[in-house]
Amino acid sequence: TLFRSNCSCTETCVKMSGGSAALELKEDDAKLMLAAKVHIGSTNANYQMEQYVFQRNAEGNHIIRLNKTWEKLLLAARAICAIENPLDVVIIGCQPTCQRGALKFAHYTGTTSVTG
């Protein structure tokens, strides 16, 4: 499926969730991510993005693996939480589709936003 891990390694994989069930991607979370269309990528993907791409849709857009997105989201959350002063965190949203989210994030977390 789109949000299950498809790791082919023989060793135990290290995940950002640290094996904690509370931090694992839940079906409800995946449904919310699908509704927000976070899995829809662009038509271009370089070699560094190949590990995150599930497949292409009929329009040629890359479909991004939700489990990979979730792991990167946890990584970002841990990095942000490690910073003592919230004003040292800056969220940047230059595209019109990102600006509202950047402003909301800054408002609720006490961080600084740069939009426009």
PyMOL commands that set and color helices and strands:
alter all, ss='L'
color gray80, all
select helices_A, chain A and resi 21-23+27-35+47-52+66-81+86-88+96-109
alter helices_A, ss='H'
color red, helices_A
select strands_A, chain A and resi 53-56+62-64+90-93+112-115
alter strands_A, ss='S'
color yellow, strands_A
deselect
rebuild
show_as cartoon
